Amino acid sequence: MEKTGSKANKFKIGDRVGIGWIYSACGRCKFCLEGNENLCESFKATGRDANGGYAEYTTVLEDFAYKIPDVFSDSEAAPLLCAGAIGYRSLRLTGIKDGQNLGLTGFGASAHLVLKMTTHKYPNSKVFVFARSEKERDFAKELGAVWAGATEEESPEKLDCVIDTTPAWKPIVEALKNLKSGGRLVINAIRKEDVDKEYLLKIDYPVHLWLEKEIKSVANVAKRDVSEFLELAAEIAIKPEVQKFGLEEANKALVELKERKIRGAKVLRID
């Protein structure tokens, strides 16, 4: 941090701070007062509603900035502030208890951190991963998944909860058939692509939704998610897998994401 406003006192010059996906919220509405700033009608996202996501310098309200634990390098901290925090909220919203089975459909920046969190917080739980890329499936098993298969495969055991981290509809439909009765599917995505929307027509009520299965969406992150996750990540030394790109290589990184060339998280570096 290089400069502070006249009324800012949370940090001092030279502190290493980060900004999450949540850039700001009104602070006055019902949701903000309950600690659910992510649902605020005035919610602003970094890089989407406010400039700074791809910038060398930016400004932010001190309530929406977070001290970076010393254990992390800048490159390691970057995905924790976004993919890690949203993964933390998603895991929290599953309601999982130790010993229950968790499914992860899609295995990129967020899901690989969720797997690491789950291994620590719920040591008796098994994690099953669904991914269309064989490299992603191998990576998941490296990190401790008990099983990894293709998106449309049936898991060897039924799942108490599943977190979907993909932009597509197919993984949602496929995941529902693997849920136990009363299980919950948590969708960690801002939007879904239209190209495979017809897949929703394949939902069969008795197979996919009956017996009190639930579908819950995740909307953004709250301040609590970022701060709590950074504390947890430092406590258990969660080290994200990162691939670094110079800022001038931003388009290359985005193309690789589109082409599913993913191992952990991609980080843009500003020298």
C-alpha positions as CSV (number, residue, x, y, z in Angstrom):
1,M,0.0,0.0,0.0
2,E,1.4,3.4,-1.0
3,K,-1.0,6.0,0.1
4,T,-4.0,6.3,2.5
5,G,-6.9,8.7,2.8
6,S,-7.1,11.3,5.6
7,K,-9.7,9.2,7.5
8,A,-8.2,5.8,6.9
9,N,-6.5,4.1,9.9
10,K,-6.9,0.4,9.4
11,F,-3.6,0.0,7.6
12,K,-0.3,1.8,7.4
13,I,1.9,2.7,4.4
14,G,3.9,-0.3,3.3
15,D,1.4,-2.9,4.4
16,R,0.7,-5.6,1.9
17,V,-3.0,-5.7,1.2
18,G,-5.3,-7.2,-1.3
19,I,-8.7,-6.7,-2.9
20,G,-11.2,-9.4,-3.4
21,W,-14.0,-9.8,-6.0
22,I,-16.1,-7.7,-3.6
23,Y,-15.0,-4.1,-4.2
24,S,-17.8,-2.4,-2.2
25,A,-21.3,-2.5,-1.0
26,C,-23.7,0.1,0.5
27,G,-23.1,-0.9,4.2
28,R,-26.6,0.2,5.2
29,C,-29.1,-2.3,3.8
30,K,-30.5,-5.4,5.5
31,F,-28.0,-7.7,3.7
32,C,-25.0,-5.6,4.6
33,L,-26.0,-5.3,8.2
34,E,-26.4,-9.1,8.4
35,G,-22.9,-9.6,6.9
36,N,-24.2,-10.6,3.5
37,E,-22.8,-7.7,1.5
38,N,-22.7,-10.1,-1.5
39,L,-26.5,-9.8,-1.8
40,C,-26.5,-6.0,-1.6
41,E,-28.2,-4.2,-4.5
42,S,-25.3,-1.8,-4.6
43,F,-22.6,-4.6,-4.7
44,K,-19.7,-3.8,-6.9
45,A,-17.2,-6.3,-8.2
46,T,-13.5,-5.5,-8.8
47,G,-12.8,-5.3,-12.5
48,R,-16.4,-5.6,-13.5
49,D,-18.1,-2.6,-11.8
50,A,-15.0,-0.8,-10.6
51,N,-11.7,-0.3,-12.4
52,G,-8.5,-1.9,-11.0
53,G,-8.6,-5.6,-11.8
54,Y,-6.0,-5.2,-14.5
55,A,-4.3,-2.1,-13.2
56,E,-0.9,-1.2,-11.7
57,Y,-2.6,1.1,-9.2
58,T,-6.1,1.2,-7.8
59,T,-8.0,2.6,-4.8
60,V,-10.4,0.8,-2.5
61,L,-12.3,1.5,0.8
62,E,-10.3,0.2,3.7
63,D,-13.2,-2.0,4.8
64,F,-12.9,-3.9,1.6
65,A,-9.1,-4.4,1.7
66,Y,-7.4,-7.3,3.5
67,K,-4.0,-7.8,5.0
68,I,-2.0,-10.5,3.2
69,P,-0.5,-13.0,5.6
70,D,3.3,-13.1,5.4
71,V,3.4,-16.8,4.6
72,F,2.1,-16.1,1.0
73,S,3.9,-14.6,-1.9
74,D,2.1,-12.0,-4.0
75,S,1.4,-14.7,-6.7
76,E,0.1,-17.2,-4.1
77,A,-2.1,-14.6,-2.5
78,A,-3.8,-13.5,-5.7
79,P,-6.0,-16.6,-6.2
80,L,-6.8,-16.8,-2.5
81,L,-8.5,-13.4,-2.7
82,C,-10.9,-14.6,-5.5
83,A,-11.0,-18.3,-6.2
84,G,-10.2,-19.2,-2.6
85,A,-12.7,-16.9,-1.0
86,I,-15.6,-18.0,-3.3
87,G,-14.6,-21.6,-2.8
88,Y,-14.7,-21.1,0.9
89,R,-18.2,-19.6,0.7
90,S,-19.3,-22.5,-1.5
91,L,-18.0,-25.1,0.9
92,R,-19.7,-23.3,3.8
93,L,-23.0,-23.2,1.9
94,T,-22.9,-27.0,1.3
95,G,-23.5,-27.6,5.0
96,I,-21.0,-30.5,4.9
97,K,-20.2,-32.4,8.1
98,D,-17.0,-34.4,8.7
99,G,-17.4,-37.8,7.2
100,Q,-19.8,-36.8,4.4
101,N,-19.0,-37.2,0.7
102,L,-18.2,-34.1,-1.3
103,G,-18.3,-33.9,-5.1
104,L,-16.5,-31.2,-7.1
105,T,-17.5,-30.8,-10.8
106,G,-14.9,-28.8,-12.7
107,F,-11.4,-28.6,-11.3
108,G,-9.8,-25.2,-11.8
109,A,-8.6,-22.4,-9.5
110,S,-11.5,-22.5,-7.0
111,A,-12.0,-26.3,-6.8
112,H,-8.4,-27.2,-6.2
113,L,-8.4,-24.9,-3.2
114,V,-11.7,-26.3,-1.9
115,L,-10.2,-29.8,-2.0
116,K,-7.3,-28.6,0.1
117,M,-9.7,-26.9,2.6
118,T,-11.8,-30.0,2.8
119,T,-8.9,-32.3,3.5
120,H,-8.0,-30.1,6.5
121,K,-11.4,-29.2,7.9
122,Y,-13.1,-32.5,7.2
123,P,-10.4,-35.2,7.4
124,N,-12.9,-38.1,7.3
125,S,-14.7,-36.8,4.2
126,K,-14.1,-38.2,0.8
127,V,-13.8,-35.9,-2.2
128,F,-14.9,-37.1,-5.7
129,V,-14.0,-35.0,-8.7
130,F,-15.7,-34.7,-12.1
131,A,-13.7,-33.0,-14.9
132,R,-13.6,-33.3,-18.7
133,S,-9.8,-33.1,-18.9
134,E,-7.7,-36.1,-18.0
135,K,-4.9,-33.7,-16.8
136,E,-7.4,-32.1,-14.4
137,R,-8.5,-35.5,-13.1
138,D,-4.9,-36.6,-12.5
139,F,-4.2,-33.3,-10.7
140,A,-7.2,-33.9,-8.5
141,K,-5.9,-37.3,-7.5
142,E,-2.5,-35.8,-6.8
143,L,-4.1,-33.4,-4.3
144,G,-6.0,-36.2,-2.5
145,A,-9.3,-36.9,-4.3
146,V,-10.3,-40.5,-3.7
147,W,-11.8,-40.7,-7.2
148,A,-11.8,-38.6,-10.4
149,G,-13.9,-39.2,-13.5
150,A,-15.4,-37.5,-16.5
151,T,-18.3,-35.1,-16.1
152,E,-20.9,-37.7,-17.2
153,E,-19.6,-40.6,-15.1
154,E,-21.4,-42.0,-12.1
155,S,-19.4,-41.7,-8.8
156,P,-18.6,-44.9,-7.0
157,E,-20.5,-43.6,-4.0
158,K,-23.4,-41.3,-3.6
159,L,-22.6,-37.7,-2.5
160,D,-24.0,-35.6,0.3
161,C,-23.1,-32.4,-1.5
162,V,-21.6,-31.2,-4.8
163,I,-20.0,-27.9,-5.7
164,D,-20.2,-27.0,-9.4
165,T,-17.5,-24.5,-10.6
166,T,-18.2,-24.7,-14.3
167,P,-19.8,-22.2,-16.8
168,A,-21.9,-25.0,-18.4
169,W,-25.3,-26.6,-17.7
170,K,-24.3,-30.2,-18.4
171,P,-22.2,-30.7,-15.1
172,I,-25.2,-29.5,-13.1
173,V,-27.6,-32.1,-14.6
174,E,-24.9,-34.9,-14.3
175,A,-24.1,-33.9,-10.7
176,L,-27.7,-34.1,-9.5
177,K,-28.0,-37.8,-10.3
178,N,-25.0,-38.5,-8.0
179,L,-26.6,-36.8,-5.0
180,K,-27.9,-38.8,-2.0
181,S,-31.5,-38.1,-0.9
182,G,-31.6,-34.7,0.8
183,G,-28.2,-33.8,-0.8
184,R,-27.3,-30.3,-1.9
185,L,-25.8,-29.0,-5.1
186,V,-24.1,-25.6,-4.7
187,I,-23.5,-23.7,-8.0
188,N,-20.4,-21.5,-7.8
189,A,-20.8,-19.5,-11.0
190,I,-21.7,-16.0,-12.0
191,R,-23.5,-17.1,-15.1
192,K,-24.0,-20.1,-17.3
193,E,-23.4,-20.4,-21.0
194,D,-26.3,-20.6,-23.4
195,V,-24.7,-23.1,-25.8
196,D,-25.7,-26.2,-23.9
197,K,-28.9,-24.9,-22.3
198,E,-30.9,-27.6,-24.0
199,Y,-29.2,-30.0,-21.6
200,L,-31.7,-28.7,-18.9
201,L,-34.4,-30.4,-20.9
202,K,-32.8,-33.7,-19.9
203,I,-33.6,-33.2,-16.2
204,D,-35.8,-36.1,-15.1
205,Y,-37.6,-35.2,-11.8
206,P,-37.4,-38.7,-10.2
207,V,-33.8,-39.2,-11.1
208,H,-32.4,-35.7,-10.6
209,L,-34.5,-33.8,-8.1
210,W,-36.9,-36.0,-6.1
211,L,-36.2,-37.1,-2.5
212,E,-35.6,-33.5,-1.3
213,K,-32.4,-32.7,-3.3
214,E,-31.6,-29.0,-3.2
215,I,-29.9,-26.6,-5.6
216,K,-28.4,-23.5,-4.2
217,S,-26.5,-20.7,-6.0
218,V,-23.5,-18.8,-4.7
219,A,-23.7,-15.0,-5.4
220,N,-20.3,-13.3,-5.1
221,V,-18.5,-13.2,-1.8
222,A,-19.0,-11.3,1.5
223,K,-16.2,-9.5,3.4
224,R,-16.4,-12.3,6.0
225,D,-15.6,-15.0,3.3
226,V,-12.4,-13.2,2.3
227,S,-11.1,-12.5,5.8
228,E,-12.0,-15.9,7.3
229,F,-10.5,-17.7,4.3
230,L,-7.2,-15.8,4.5
231,E,-6.9,-16.7,8.2
232,L,-7.7,-20.4,7.4
233,A,-5.3,-20.5,4.5
234,A,-2.5,-19.1,6.6
235,E,-3.2,-21.5,9.4
236,I,-3.0,-24.6,7.3
237,A,-0.6,-23.1,4.8
238,I,-2.8,-23.6,1.7
239,K,-0.4,-23.0,-1.2
240,P,-2.3,-22.6,-4.5
241,E,-0.8,-24.0,-7.7
242,V,-0.2,-20.9,-9.9
243,Q,0.9,-20.2,-13.4
244,K,2.3,-16.7,-13.8
245,F,1.7,-14.5,-16.8
246,G,3.0,-11.0,-17.5
247,L,0.2,-8.4,-17.8
248,E,0.9,-8.2,-21.6
249,E,0.1,-11.9,-21.7
250,A,-3.4,-11.5,-20.3
251,N,-5.1,-12.5,-23.5
252,K,-3.0,-15.7,-23.7
253,A,-4.0,-16.6,-20.2
254,L,-7.7,-16.1,-21.0
255,V,-7.4,-18.2,-24.2
256,E,-5.9,-21.0,-22.1
257,L,-8.8,-20.8,-19.7
258,K,-11.2,-21.1,-22.6
259,E,-9.3,-24.1,-24.0
260,R,-9.3,-25.7,-20.5
261,K,-5.5,-25.6,-20.2
262,I,-5.8,-25.3,-16.4
263,R,-3.7,-26.5,-13.6
264,G,-4.5,-24.5,-10.5
265,A,-4.8,-20.7,-11.0
266,K,-3.5,-18.3,-13.5
267,V,-2.0,-15.1,-12.1
268,L,-1.2,-11.9,-14.0
269,R,2.1,-10.3,-12.8
270,I,2.8,-6.6,-12.9
271,D,6.5,-5.9,-12.6
